[in-house]
Amino acid sequence: MSNEHAVIVGASHASAQLAATLRQSGWEGNISLVGEEAIPPYHRPPLSKGYLAGEKHSDELLIRPATFYEKTGIDLVLGTRVTAVDPRNKTITLHDGGSIPYGKLALTTGARVRKLDLPGHDQEGVFYLRDLNDVDRIRGFIGPGKSAVIIGGGYIGLETAASMRKLGMEVTVLEALPRVLQRVTAPEVSAFYSRVHGEEGVNIITDAAVQALEGDGTVKGVQLADGNRVAADLVVIGVGVLPDTDLAETAGLEVDNGIVVDEFARTSDPDIVAAGDCTNHYNPIYERRLRLESVQNATDQAKTAANTLCGKLENYHALPWFWSDQYDLKLQIAGLSQGFDRVVVRGSADSGRSFAAFYFCGDRLLAVDAVNRPKEFMAVRRALTQGQSADPVKLADESVDIQQAFTQ
C-alpha cells in the first residue's frame, strides 16, 4: 500500500502537515500536493497581523521551505485548481483539463469566505481577507490617515482593525449583532475588546445593518440602514467562512456542514481521507460532532489522516484550542464555550489588559478565554484533556494558585 500514489488536494496547514507525516510514517510511494496558489503552504494567521502590517515577508510565512518538499520527494503542483474528483477511476481533474491518478486521496480544501451581496460590492477597494493575494492587494490601499471600514466584528475583523490602527489609519468596525465576538465569547470578553479597541482609537458600531457600499467605481463609503454613512478609502469584509466541500459533494462523499469523517479522518470513501477546516468530525471530549476553523485542528487531524493512509489507525481526540493577537493582547482559548451557562472571571475585564474568563455548563468546565494569562490557558488545557473540572470560587480568587483550583 505504501507504494501507491498519495495525492493531497489543497495547499494548507493541514496539507503541509499531512505530507510531512506521510513520509515520517513510512509512506514510500509518490506524494503530490496540489494547490491553487503559486507558493507552498503558508501560515495564514499572520496575514491579518504581521504580514498586513508589513512586518513579515511572504517567505517568512512558509510552513516549511520549498527545499523540504524537494528533499522528501513531495511533488508540489502549484498554481492549479482541482475541478473534479472521480472516485471510481481514482483520478482528479485539473482546471486545464489535465488529470492526476491517485491510489489514496486527501482532501484539505479548507474554507472559503462568506460573501455579502451588497450594492457596490464589486468596486475597487472592497476586499475579503483570506489569502496572501488578498493582503497584497489590500496593501495598495492602506496608509496613514486613510479611512478603513471593517465589516464584521469577529476575530479576523478585530485583528485587521488592530493592524490598520498600528499603521495610522482611521478605523471603523461595523458589527451587525449587539456586541463584537458575540457568537464565540461571553459579554464580559466582548466588552473588554470593545474597550481596548476604543482606547486604541477604533470606532466600533454595533447593531449596524450595512445597506450599500458607495463609490464611483472605487469605494468611498458605507451606507447604513439607519441613514448614517461612514467614509471609507478601503473596506474589508470579514463575516465568517464556509467549508469548501464542492469537490467532496461532486465526488459523492457524505457532507454535512463539512466533509463527514470518522475518528480516523476517513470519509465515506475508504480511499479518501480529509482534514482541517473542511471536515466535520466527532470530538470525544465534547461528545458531539464539530467543524473547527483552527490551525491546531488542521495540523493534529492531518497527522491522524496521514497515519490512517499508512495503515496506523490512531483516533483523533485532540482538545480544540485557538489564539488571537491584537495590539499587546495575546488571547489564548482552550476548549469550546458553546452551551455555557456561567462565566467566572479571574482578574479584571473592566480595567487593564490581563484576565481569564472560565466557561461552565453546570459544574462542568468547558473552556477558558485567557488574555495575557498563559498559566490559566495551560492549566485549563491540561485539565480538559485529563477530564478534570474546577472549583469556580478558587478560579476567581487570584490569591489561590491556579493549579489548586482543579479537581478530579
C-alpha positions as CSV (number, residue, x, y, z in Angstrom):
1,M,0.0,0.0,0.0
2,S,2.8,2.4,0.9
3,N,4.0,2.3,-2.8
4,E,0.7,3.9,-4.0
5,H,0.5,7.5,-5.2
6,A,-0.9,9.7,-2.5
7,V,-2.5,13.0,-3.7
8,I,-3.3,15.8,-1.4
9,V,-5.7,18.5,-2.6
10,G,-5.3,21.9,-1.0
11,A,-2.2,23.8,0.0
12,S,-3.0,24.5,3.6
13,H,-1.8,23.9,7.2
14,A,-3.4,20.5,7.0
15,S,-1.8,19.6,3.7
16,A,1.7,20.6,4.8
17,Q,1.4,18.5,7.9
18,L,-0.2,15.6,6.2
19,A,2.5,15.4,3.5
20,A,5.3,15.6,6.1
21,T,3.6,12.9,8.4
22,L,3.1,10.6,5.5
23,R,6.9,10.5,4.9
24,Q,7.6,10.3,8.6
25,S,5.2,7.4,9.0
26,G,6.9,5.4,6.2
27,W,4.9,6.2,3.0
28,E,7.3,5.1,0.3
29,G,5.2,5.9,-2.8
30,N,4.8,9.2,-4.6
31,I,3.2,12.2,-2.9
32,S,1.7,15.1,-4.8
33,L,0.4,18.2,-3.1
34,V,-1.9,20.2,-5.4
35,G,-2.7,23.9,-4.5
36,E,-4.3,26.9,-6.2
37,E,-1.8,29.4,-5.1
38,A,1.7,29.7,-6.6
39,I,3.6,29.3,-3.4
40,P,3.9,26.3,-1.0
41,P,1.6,26.1,2.1
42,Y,2.0,29.0,4.4
43,H,0.8,30.2,7.8
44,R,-2.5,32.1,7.5
45,P,-2.9,33.7,11.0
46,P,-0.1,36.3,10.3
47,L,-2.0,37.6,7.2
48,S,-4.3,39.8,9.3
49,K,-1.4,40.8,11.6
50,G,2.3,40.8,10.9
51,Y,2.1,40.4,7.1
52,L,-0.7,43.1,6.7
53,A,1.4,45.4,8.9
54,G,4.4,44.9,6.7
55,E,6.4,43.3,9.5
56,K,6.8,39.9,7.7
57,H,7.9,38.9,4.2
58,S,6.0,36.2,2.3
59,D,8.9,33.8,2.6
60,E,8.7,34.1,6.4
61,L,5.2,32.7,6.3
62,L,6.1,29.4,4.7
63,I,5.2,26.4,7.0
64,R,8.2,24.6,5.5
65,P,10.7,25.9,3.0
66,A,10.4,24.7,-0.6
67,T,13.6,22.7,-0.1
68,F,11.8,20.5,2.4
69,Y,9.5,19.2,-0.2
70,E,12.4,18.5,-2.6
71,K,14.4,16.6,0.0
72,T,11.4,14.5,1.0
73,G,10.3,13.7,-2.5
74,I,7.0,15.6,-2.3
75,D,5.9,16.9,-5.6
76,L,4.4,20.4,-5.4
77,V,1.7,21.0,-8.1
78,L,1.1,24.7,-7.5
79,G,-1.0,27.4,-9.2
80,T,-3.6,24.9,-10.4
81,R,-7.2,24.2,-9.4
82,V,-8.8,20.8,-9.0
83,T,-12.2,20.8,-10.7
84,A,-13.3,17.3,-10.0
85,V,-12.6,14.1,-8.1
86,D,-13.5,10.8,-9.7
87,P,-13.5,8.1,-7.0
88,R,-14.4,5.3,-9.4
89,N,-11.4,5.8,-11.7
90,K,-9.4,7.3,-8.8
91,T,-8.3,10.5,-10.6
92,I,-8.5,14.2,-10.0
93,T,-9.1,16.6,-12.9
94,L,-7.3,20.0,-13.1
95,H,-8.7,23.2,-14.5
96,D,-6.5,23.0,-17.6
97,G,-8.0,19.6,-18.5
98,G,-5.1,17.6,-17.2
99,S,-5.6,14.8,-14.6
100,I,-3.6,13.1,-11.9
101,P,-4.3,9.5,-10.8
102,Y,-4.2,8.5,-7.2
103,G,-4.1,5.4,-5.0
104,K,-5.1,7.4,-1.9
105,L,-6.5,10.9,-1.8
106,A,-6.5,13.5,1.0
107,L,-8.9,16.5,0.9
108,T,-7.5,19.5,2.8
109,T,-9.6,22.1,0.9
110,G,-10.2,24.3,4.0
111,A,-12.8,27.0,3.9
112,R,-13.8,29.9,1.7
113,V,-15.0,33.4,2.8
114,R,-18.7,34.0,3.3
115,K,-19.5,36.8,0.8
116,L,-22.0,39.7,1.1
117,D,-24.1,40.6,-2.0
118,L,-24.3,44.3,-1.3
119,P,-24.9,47.0,-3.8
120,G,-21.4,48.3,-4.7
121,H,-19.6,45.2,-3.5
122,D,-17.6,44.8,-6.8
123,Q,-15.9,48.2,-6.6
124,E,-12.1,48.8,-6.2
125,G,-11.1,49.0,-2.6
126,V,-13.5,46.3,-1.3
127,F,-11.8,43.2,-0.1
128,Y,-12.1,39.9,1.8
129,L,-9.0,38.7,3.7
130,R,-8.3,35.0,3.2
131,D,-5.1,34.6,1.3
132,L,-1.8,36.2,0.5
133,N,-3.1,37.8,-2.7
134,D,-5.9,39.4,-0.8
135,V,-3.4,41.1,1.6
136,D,-1.1,42.1,-1.2
137,R,-4.0,43.9,-2.9
138,I,-5.2,45.5,0.4
139,R,-1.7,46.9,1.0
140,G,-2.1,49.1,-2.1
141,F,-5.0,50.9,-0.3
142,I,-3.6,51.4,3.2
143,G,-1.7,54.3,4.6
144,P,-1.6,56.8,7.5
145,G,-4.6,59.0,7.7
146,K,-6.7,56.9,5.3
147,S,-10.1,55.5,6.4
148,A,-10.8,51.8,6.7
149,V,-14.1,50.2,7.4
150,I,-14.2,46.6,8.6
151,I,-17.5,44.8,8.2
152,G,-17.6,42.1,10.8
153,G,-16.6,42.2,14.5
154,G,-15.2,38.7,14.8
155,Y,-11.6,37.8,15.4
156,I,-10.5,38.4,11.8
157,G,-12.2,41.8,11.8
158,L,-10.7,42.9,15.1
159,E,-7.2,41.7,14.2
160,T,-7.4,43.6,10.9
161,A,-8.6,46.7,12.8
162,A,-5.7,46.4,15.2
163,S,-3.2,46.1,12.4
164,M,-4.6,49.0,10.5
165,R,-4.6,51.2,13.6
166,K,-0.9,50.4,14.0
167,L,-0.4,51.7,10.5
168,G,-2.0,55.0,11.4
169,M,-5.3,54.5,9.7
170,E,-8.7,55.7,10.9
171,V,-10.7,52.5,11.5
172,T,-14.4,51.8,12.0
173,V,-15.7,48.3,12.7
174,L,-19.3,47.6,11.8
175,E,-20.9,44.6,13.6
176,A,-24.5,43.5,12.8
177,L,-25.0,42.0,16.3
178,P,-25.4,43.8,19.6
179,R,-21.7,43.1,20.5
180,V,-18.4,42.1,18.9
181,L,-17.4,38.4,19.2
182,Q,-21.0,37.7,20.2
183,R,-21.1,34.2,18.6
184,V,-17.9,33.0,20.3
185,T,-17.5,34.8,23.7
186,A,-19.2,35.9,26.8
187,P,-20.4,39.5,27.2
188,E,-17.5,40.2,29.6
189,V,-15.0,39.4,26.9
190,S,-16.9,41.3,24.2
191,A,-16.9,44.4,26.5
192,F,-13.2,44.0,27.1
193,Y,-12.3,44.0,23.4
194,S,-14.7,46.9,22.7
195,R,-13.0,48.9,25.5
196,V,-9.4,48.2,24.3
197,H,-10.2,48.9,20.7
198,G,-11.8,52.2,21.8
199,E,-8.7,53.0,23.8
200,E,-6.7,52.4,20.7
201,G,-8.8,54.7,18.6
202,V,-11.1,52.3,16.7
203,N,-14.7,53.3,16.3
204,I,-17.0,50.3,16.9
205,I,-20.6,50.5,15.7
206,T,-22.8,47.6,16.8
207,D,-26.3,46.7,15.6
208,A,-25.0,48.0,12.2
209,A,-27.0,47.0,9.2
210,V,-25.0,47.7,6.0
211,Q,-27.2,48.8,3.2
212,A,-24.7,49.6,0.4
213,L,-21.1,50.4,-0.5
214,E,-20.9,53.8,-2.1
215,G,-18.4,55.0,-4.7
216,D,-17.7,55.8,-8.3
217,G,-16.0,52.5,-9.2
218,T,-13.7,52.9,-6.2
219,V,-15.3,52.6,-2.8
220,K,-15.9,55.9,-0.9
221,G,-18.1,55.0,2.0
222,V,-20.5,52.6,3.6
223,Q,-24.2,53.4,3.8
224,L,-26.1,52.1,6.9
225,A,-29.7,51.2,7.1
226,D,-30.3,53.9,9.8
227,G,-29.2,56.6,7.3
228,N,-25.7,57.1,8.6
229,R,-22.7,57.0,6.3
230,V,-19.1,56.0,7.2
231,A,-16.4,57.3,4.9
232,A,-14.0,54.7,3.6
233,D,-10.9,54.5,1.4
234,L,-10.9,50.8,2.0
235,V,-13.5,48.2,3.1
236,V,-12.6,44.8,4.4
237,I,-15.4,42.3,4.8
238,G,-14.9,39.6,7.4
239,V,-18.2,37.8,8.2
240,G,-17.1,34.3,8.5
241,V,-16.2,31.3,6.3
242,L,-17.9,28.3,4.8
243,P,-16.3,24.8,4.5
244,D,-15.1,24.2,0.9
245,T,-16.9,20.9,0.2
246,D,-17.6,21.3,-3.5
247,L,-15.2,18.6,-4.6
248,A,-16.4,16.2,-1.9
249,E,-20.0,16.8,-2.9
250,T,-19.5,16.2,-6.6
251,A,-17.4,13.1,-5.7
252,G,-20.4,11.7,-3.8
253,L,-18.9,11.8,-0.4
254,E,-21.0,12.4,2.7
255,V,-21.2,16.1,3.5
256,D,-23.0,17.8,6.4
257,N,-21.6,21.2,7.5
258,G,-18.2,19.9,6.2
259,I,-16.9,16.6,4.9
260,V,-18.0,14.0,7.3
261,V,-15.1,11.9,8.6
262,D,-14.7,9.3,11.3
263,E,-12.3,9.3,14.2
264,F,-9.5,8.2,11.9
265,A,-10.2,11.1,9.4
266,R,-11.7,8.7,6.8
267,T,-14.5,9.9,4.6
268,S,-17.4,7.8,3.3
269,D,-14.9,6.5,0.6
270,P,-12.3,4.2,2.1
271,D,-9.5,5.6,-0.1
272,I,-10.2,9.2,0.7
273,V,-9.3,11.0,4.0
274,A,-9.9,14.6,4.9
275,A,-8.5,17.0,7.4
276,G,-8.8,20.6,8.6
277,D,-11.4,23.4,8.3
278,C,-13.4,21.4,5.7
279,T,-14.2,18.5,7.9
280,N,-17.0,17.6,10.3
281,H,-15.6,15.2,12.9
282,Y,-16.6,13.7,16.2
283,N,-14.9,15.1,19.3
284,P,-14.9,12.6,22.3
285,I,-14.2,15.4,24.8
286,Y,-17.4,17.3,24.0
287,E,-19.2,14.2,22.8
288,R,-20.5,15.7,19.6
289,R,-19.6,16.4,16.0
290,L,-17.7,19.6,15.3
291,R,-16.4,21.6,12.4
292,L,-13.4,23.7,13.6
293,E,-11.6,26.7,12.0
294,S,-8.3,26.2,13.7
295,V,-4.7,25.7,12.9
296,Q,-4.4,23.2,15.8
297,N,-7.2,21.1,14.5
298,A,-5.8,21.2,10.9
299,T,-2.4,20.0,11.9
300,D,-3.5,17.5,14.5
301,Q,-6.2,16.0,12.3
302,A,-3.7,15.9,9.4
303,K,-1.4,13.7,11.4
304,T,-4.3,11.3,12.1
305,A,-5.2,11.3,8.4
306,A,-1.6,10.5,7.3
307,N,-1.3,7.7,9.8
308,T,-4.6,6.3,8.6
309,L,-3.3,6.2,5.0
310,C,-0.2,4.4,6.3
311,G,-2.4,1.8,8.0
312,K,-1.8,3.1,11.5
313,L,-5.2,3.8,13.0
314,E,-4.9,6.3,15.8
315,N,-8.2,8.0,16.7
316,Y,-8.3,11.8,16.7
317,H,-9.2,13.1,20.1
318,A,-7.4,16.5,20.5
319,L,-8.7,19.3,22.6
320,P,-9.5,22.3,20.4
321,W,-7.5,25.5,21.1
322,F,-7.1,28.8,19.4
323,W,-5.4,32.2,19.7
324,S,-5.8,35.8,18.6
325,D,-3.2,38.6,18.7
326,Q,-4.4,42.2,18.8
327,Y,-2.2,45.1,19.9
328,D,-0.4,43.9,23.1
329,L,-3.1,41.3,23.8
330,K,-2.4,37.6,23.5
331,L,-5.7,35.8,23.7
332,Q,-5.4,32.0,24.1
333,I,-8.5,29.9,24.1
334,A,-8.7,26.3,25.4
335,G,-11.8,24.3,24.7
336,L,-15.2,25.2,23.3
337,S,-17.5,27.5,25.2
338,Q,-20.8,26.8,23.3
339,G,-23.6,25.9,25.7
340,F,-22.1,27.7,28.7
341,D,-24.5,29.0,31.5
342,R,-22.0,30.7,33.7
343,V,-18.8,32.7,33.4
344,V,-16.2,33.0,36.1
345,V,-13.6,35.8,35.7
346,R,-10.1,35.8,37.2
347,G,-8.6,39.3,37.2
348,S,-10.5,42.3,35.8
349,A,-12.0,42.6,32.4
350,D,-13.1,46.1,33.2
351,S,-9.6,47.6,33.5
352,G,-6.1,46.7,32.5
353,R,-5.3,44.2,29.8
354,S,-5.0,40.8,31.5
355,F,-7.7,38.4,32.7
356,A,-9.2,35.0,32.2
357,A,-12.8,34.0,31.6
358,F,-13.8,30.4,32.5
359,Y,-16.9,28.9,30.9
360,F,-19.1,26.4,32.8
361,C,-22.2,24.4,32.0
362,G,-23.5,23.5,35.4
363,D,-20.5,22.1,37.3
364,R,-18.6,21.2,34.1
365,L,-15.7,23.3,33.0
366,L,-16.0,23.9,29.2
367,A,-13.3,26.4,28.2
368,V,-11.2,29.4,29.0
369,D,-10.5,32.7,27.2
370,A,-7.2,33.8,28.6
371,V,-5.9,37.3,27.8
372,N,-2.2,37.7,28.6
373,R,-2.7,34.8,31.1
374,P,-0.6,31.8,29.8
375,K,-0.7,30.0,33.1
376,E,-4.5,29.9,33.1
377,F,-4.6,28.8,29.5
378,M,-2.2,25.9,30.1
379,A,-3.9,24.9,33.3
380,V,-7.3,24.6,31.6
381,R,-5.9,23.0,28.5
382,R,-4.4,20.3,30.7
383,A,-7.5,19.9,32.9
384,L,-9.8,19.5,29.9
385,T,-7.5,17.0,28.3
386,Q,-7.5,14.9,31.5
387,G,-11.2,15.2,32.1
388,Q,-10.9,17.4,35.2
389,S,-13.2,20.2,36.3
390,A,-12.5,23.2,38.6
391,D,-13.7,25.0,41.7
392,P,-15.3,28.3,40.4
393,V,-14.6,30.1,43.8
394,K,-10.9,29.2,43.6
395,L,-10.7,30.1,40.0
396,A,-12.0,33.6,40.7
397,D,-9.6,34.1,43.7
398,E,-6.2,35.3,42.5
399,S,-4.7,34.6,45.9
400,V,-5.2,30.9,45.2
401,D,-2.6,29.3,42.9
402,I,-4.4,28.4,39.6
403,Q,-3.2,24.7,39.9
404,Q,-5.1,24.4,43.2
405,A,-8.4,25.2,41.6
406,F,-8.7,22.0,39.6
407,T,-10.5,18.8,40.8
408,Q,-10.6,15.2,39.5
